[in-house]
Amino acid sequence: MQRAQVMRGSWLGILVAVLAPAVGLAGQVPDDSNIRAMGFGDFNYLVTERDLKEGFRMGQMVGHVIADLDERFTFFGEVSLTGKDNGYSIEVERALIRYDFADEFKIAVGRFHTPIGYWNAAFHHGSWLQTSVARPEMIKFGSRFIPTHFVGVIAEGGLPGSSLGLGYKVGIGNGRAENIARAGDAGDINDHRAWVARVRSRPIAIVGLEIGATFYTDQLLAPDLTDTRERIYSVHAALDRDAPEILAEYAHVTHDPMTGSGSFPGSDGYYVQIGYRMSGAFRSIKPYARVEQVIVPNGDEVFEPLNLNYDGVVAGIRYDPGVFLALRLEYRWERFEGLGAFNSLYTQASFVLSGF
């Protein structure tokens, strides 16, 4: 990635303040440690038919920090600052220590983005990283459909010499908390850990292509407080290039009671996003579109009370006037279960702070 000077101003002060608890004061780290930091942010303007406040919106400020503790140990931290009506909320999004045995085997402990599917493993906090204004509904941050965060241990690796570009991730950790939109940061809700396994292929012959599959299993509490086994099966295919960009992901989620007999129908979620970076004098422009859906049938004892059924169509234009600045204009048609269908128009400026 090219490096450029980006205006920092007061936002740099905010990011430093947010990052300080994660990395410690300069005098408290070893002299030979190598610490690198980067920040992301966005501002938005919203016009919508939904029952939401319109107008200007403070987006999310995000700080990334990487510290090489020695030749093999690395610390990574990600902290977000999100504007709310009554102030700002600070969240530790990711914090992990990894030990690299070799390219074929690395192991890390901490708080991760759950390696389910593609988007959650490829695009982290900082909307500049992704083409669209926001994530698909099925994998949005705070999603109750897919657990976006995972607290535990993850082993990963790849086969560098393979023409298929094979790689894997296997993890064990705390499952969803009582609020299923959150990970079990302070411990598991029961005596059963969650497991996740992900395999992917990045063929050398097709630059930017990744195909993969994920399996996730856990035991959680249904709304009636009965133990329920959750299984998530996910497949994805992504050609993550500017011209073209094609991202597709599908997840099937089942919830079966631990006692009694019988099983319930599973719930489904998917999205397909297509984008294309223009060429020549228009290379800074990238049109994109996305269709997505979340389908929860009657009988899903965990999801049905949450009104998660959703249909969405997104169309937008991303304009990159500089290396670390992106401007977007995005139209959305969305239908939410129990609320109806709405049209919305989003504008967003997202940026990167680098070199500090």
C-alpha positions in Angstrom: 0.0 0.0 0.0 1.3 3.4 -0.9 2.1 5.8 2.0 0.9 9.4 2.0 0.5 12.2 4.5 -3.0 12.5 5.8 -4.4 15.4 7.8 -4.6 14.4 11.5 -5.6 17.4 13.5 -7.6 16.8 16.6 -8.6 13.3 15.5 -5.0 12.1 15.9 -5.3 13.2 19.5 -8.5 11.2 20.0 -6.9 8.1 18.4 -3.8 8.3 20.6 -6.0 8.6 23.6 -8.0 5.6 22.6 -4.9 3.6 21.8 -2.9 4.5 24.9 -4.6 1.9 27.2 -4.0 -0.8 24.7 -0.3 -0.2 24.1 0.8 1.4 27.4 2.8 4.6 27.8 6.0 4.9 25.8 8.2 4.6 28.9 6.5 1.3 29.8 7.4 -0.7 26.7 10.8 -2.2 25.9 13.2 0.0 24.0 13.6 -2.7 21.3 9.9 -3.3 20.7 8.6 -2.3 17.3 5.2 -0.6 17.6 3.1 0.5 14.6 -0.2 2.3 14.7 -2.9 3.2 12.2 -6.3 4.9 12.6 -9.6 4.9 10.6 -12.6 7.1 10.8 -15.8 8.2 9.0 -18.5 10.9 8.9 -22.0 10.3 7.5 -25.1 12.1 6.4 -28.4 10.2 6.4 -31.9 10.8 4.8 -34.3 7.9 5.4 -37.9 6.9 5.6 -37.1 4.8 8.7 -37.8 5.9 12.2 -34.2 7.1 12.6 -32.7 10.5 13.3 -31.6 12.1 10.0 -28.8 14.5 9.4 -25.1 14.4 10.1 -23.7 11.4 12.0 -20.4 10.9 13.7 -19.2 7.5 12.5 -16.6 5.3 14.2 -13.0 6.1 15.0 -10.8 3.1 15.1 -7.3 2.6 16.2 -5.0 -0.4 15.2 -1.8 -1.1 17.0 0.8 -3.9 16.3 3.7 -4.5 18.7 6.5 -7.0 17.9 7.2 -8.4 21.4 10.1 -10.5 20.0 10.9 -12.4 16.8 7.9 -14.6 17.1 5.4 -13.0 19.5 3.2 -10.2 18.2 0.5 -8.2 19.9 -2.4 -6.8 17.9 -5.1 -4.4 19.3 -8.1 -2.8 17.8 -10.1 -0.2 19.7 -13.2 1.7 18.5 -14.8 5.0 19.6 -18.4 5.3 18.5 -20.6 8.3 18.8 -23.9 7.9 20.7 -26.7 10.3 21.7 -25.4 10.6 25.2 -21.7 10.5 24.6 -19.1 8.1 23.1 -18.6 4.4 23.7 -15.2 2.7 23.7 -14.9 -0.9 22.8 -12.0 -3.3 22.6 -12.8 -4.9 19.2 -9.8 -7.2 18.9 -6.9 -7.8 21.3 -4.6 -10.8 20.8 -1.1 -12.2 21.2 0.1 -14.5 18.5 3.1 -16.8 18.4 4.4 -17.8 14.9 6.0 -21.3 14.8 6.0 -21.2 11.0 3.8 -20.2 8.1 2.1 -23.6 8.5 1.2 -23.1 12.2 0.5 -19.9 14.2 -1.4 -19.8 17.4 -3.1 -16.8 19.1 -5.1 -16.1 22.2 -7.5 -13.2 22.8 -10.5 -11.5 21.3 -11.0 -12.0 17.5 -13.4 -11.4 14.7 -15.0 -14.8 14.4 -13.5 -16.5 11.3 -16.9 -17.3 9.8 -17.3 -16.8 6.0 -15.5 -14.0 4.2 -16.5 -10.5 5.2 -15.9 -10.9 8.9 -12.4 -12.3 8.3 -11.4 -9.8 5.5 -12.9 -6.4 6.5 -12.5 -5.2 10.0 -13.5 -2.0 11.8 -12.7 1.0 9.6 -15.3 1.5 6.8 -12.5 2.7 4.4 -11.4 -0.9 4.1 -14.6 -2.0 2.4 -16.3 -0.8 -0.8 -19.8 -0.1 0.7 -20.9 2.2 3.5 -21.8 -0.6 5.8 -21.6 -4.4 6.2 -24.3 -6.7 5.0 -27.1 -7.2 7.6 -26.3 -10.9 8.3 -22.7 -10.0 9.4 -23.0 -6.4 10.6 -21.3 -5.6 13.9 -23.7 -6.4 16.7 -25.3 -9.1 14.5 -27.5 -11.6 16.3 -27.5 -13.9 13.2 -23.7 -14.5 13.1 -21.4 -14.2 16.1 -19.0 -11.5 15.0 -16.6 -11.8 17.9 -14.9 -14.7 19.5 -12.9 -14.9 22.7 -10.5 -17.9 22.9 -7.6 -19.6 21.1 -7.2 -19.8 17.3 -4.6 -21.8 15.4 -4.0 -21.0 11.8 -1.7 -21.6 8.9 -1.2 -22.2 5.2 0.7 -24.2 2.7 2.8 -21.5 0.9 4.0 -23.9 -1.7 0.6 -25.1 -2.8 -0.8 -23.9 -6.1 -4.2 -24.0 -4.4 -3.1 -21.6 -1.7 -4.7 -23.7 1.0 -5.2 -22.3 4.5 -7.0 -23.1 7.7 -8.2 -21.7 11.1 -9.3 -23.7 14.0 -10.5 -22.2 17.3 -12.0 -22.9 20.7 -13.5 -20.2 22.9 -16.4 -18.8 24.7 -19.7 -18.9 22.9 -22.3 -16.2 22.7 -23.2 -14.4 25.9 -26.8 -14.1 27.2 -27.1 -11.2 24.8 -26.3 -13.3 21.7 -25.0 -10.2 19.9 -21.9 -10.3 22.2 -19.1 -12.7 22.8 -18.5 -14.2 26.2 -15.8 -11.6 27.2 -16.0 -12.4 30.9 -16.4 -16.2 30.5 -18.6 -18.7 28.8 -22.3 -18.7 29.7 -22.2 -22.4 30.3 -19.7 -25.3 30.5 -19.6 -25.9 26.8 -17.1 -24.1 24.6 -17.7 -22.9 21.1 -15.7 -24.5 18.2 -14.9 -23.0 14.8 -13.1 -24.4 11.8 -12.5 -22.7 8.5 -10.7 -23.8 5.4 -10.0 -21.7 2.3 -8.2 -21.8 -1.0 -6.5 -18.9 -2.8 -5.4 -20.3 -6.2 -2.2 -18.8 -7.4 -3.5 -18.8 -11.0 -6.4 -16.5 -10.2 -5.3 -13.4 -8.3 -7.7 -12.2 -5.7 -9.9 -15.3 -5.7 -10.8 -17.0 -2.4 -13.2 -19.9 -1.9 -13.9 -21.4 1.5 -16.1 -23.1 4.0 -16.7 -22.7 7.8 -18.3 -24.8 10.5 -19.2 -23.3 13.9 -20.8 -25.1 16.9 -21.8 -24.0 20.4 -24.4 -24.5 23.1 -26.4 -21.4 24.0 -29.5 -20.4 26.0 -32.7 -20.1 24.1 -35.2 -17.3 25.2 -36.9 -19.9 27.4 -33.5 -20.5 29.1 -33.3 -24.1 27.7 -29.9 -25.3 26.4 -29.8 -25.3 22.6 -27.2 -26.6 20.2 -26.2 -24.0 17.6 -24.5 -25.0 14.4 -23.5 -22.6 11.6 -22.5 -23.8 8.1 -21.0 -21.2 5.8 -19.6 -21.1 2.3 -18.1 -18.2 0.4 -16.5 -17.2 -2.9 -14.8 -13.9 -3.4 -12.9 -12.3 -6.2 -11.6 -9.4 -4.2 -10.3 -7.1 -6.9 -11.2 -3.6 -7.8 -12.1 -4.6 -11.4 -14.1 -6.6 -10.8 -15.1 -7.2 -7.2 -17.5 -10.1 -6.6 -18.3 -11.2 -3.1 -20.8 -13.9 -2.2 -21.4 -15.6 1.1 -24.1 -17.9 2.5 -24.7 -19.1 6.0 -27.2 -21.7 7.4 -27.8 -21.6 11.1 -29.6 -24.4 13.1 -30.8 -24.5 16.7 -31.8 -27.8 18.2 -32.8 -28.4 21.8 -30.4 -30.4 23.9 -33.3 -32.3 25.6 -36.3 -34.0 23.9 -36.4 -35.1 20.3 -36.8 -33.6 16.9 -35.1 -30.7 15.2 -36.2 -27.3 13.9 -35.8 -25.8 10.4 -32.6 -23.7 10.0 -32.3 -20.1 9.2 -30.5 -18.7 6.1 -28.6 -15.6 5.3 -26.7 -14.5 2.2 -25.4 -11.5 0.2 -23.9 -11.0 -3.2 -22.0 -7.8 -3.9 -20.5 -6.7 -7.2 -18.3 -3.7 -7.8 -16.1 -2.4 -10.7 -13.3 0.1 -10.6 -13.5 2.4 -13.7 -10.4 2.9 -15.8 -8.5 5.8 -17.3 -9.6 9.2 -16.3 -12.4 7.6 -14.2 -10.3 5.2 -12.2 -11.1 6.9 -8.9 -14.8 5.9 -9.3 -16.1 2.5 -8.3 -19.9 1.7 -8.7 -21.2 -1.2 -6.7 -24.4 -3.0 -5.9 -25.5 -5.7 -3.4 -28.5 -7.9 -2.8 -29.0 -9.6 0.6 -31.5 -11.5 2.7 -32.0 -13.1 6.1 -34.6 -15.8 6.3 -35.9 -17.1 9.6 -38.6 -19.7 9.4 -41.3 -20.4 12.0 -40.0 -22.8 14.6 -36.5 -21.3 15.2 -36.8 -20.9 18.9 -33.7 -18.6 19.2 -34.1 -16.4 16.1 -37.9 -16.2 15.6 -38.6 -13.9 18.6 -35.9 -11.5 17.4 -37.7 -10.5 14.1 -34.5 -11.0 12.0 -36.1 -11.5 8.6 -34.6 -8.9 6.2 -34.5 -8.1 2.5 -32.1 -5.5 1.2 -30.9 -3.9 -2.1 -27.9 -1.5 -2.1 -26.5 0.6 -4.9 -23.8 3.1 -4.6 -20.7 4.9 -5.9 -17.3 5.1 -4.2 -15.0 7.9 -5.2 -11.4 7.9 -4.0 -9.9 11.4 -4.5 -6.8 10.4 -2.6 -5.0 7.3 -1.4 -6.4 7.4 2.1 -9.8 9.1 1.5 -13.0 7.6 0.2 -16.3 9.4 -0.5 -19.5 7.4 -1.0 -23.1 8.0 -2.1 -25.3 5.0 -1.4 -29.0 4.2 -1.9 -30.7 1.4 0.1 -34.0 -0.3 -0.1 -34.6 -2.4 3.0 -37.5 -4.4 4.5 -37.4 -5.3 8.1 -39.7 -7.9 9.8 -42.4 -6.1 11.7 -41.5 -2.7 10.5 -42.1 -2.6 6.7 -40.0 -1.4 3.7 -38.0 1.8 3.6 -35.8 3.9 1.3 -32.6 5.5 2.6 -29.8 7.6 1.1 -26.4 7.6 2.8 -23.3 9.8 2.1 -20.0 9.0 3.8 -16.5 10.2 4.0 -14.1 7.6 5.3 -10.3 8.0 5.8 -7.1 6.5 7.1 -4.6 8.0 9.5 -1.2 6.6 8.9 2.4 7.2 9.7 2.3 7.6 13.5 
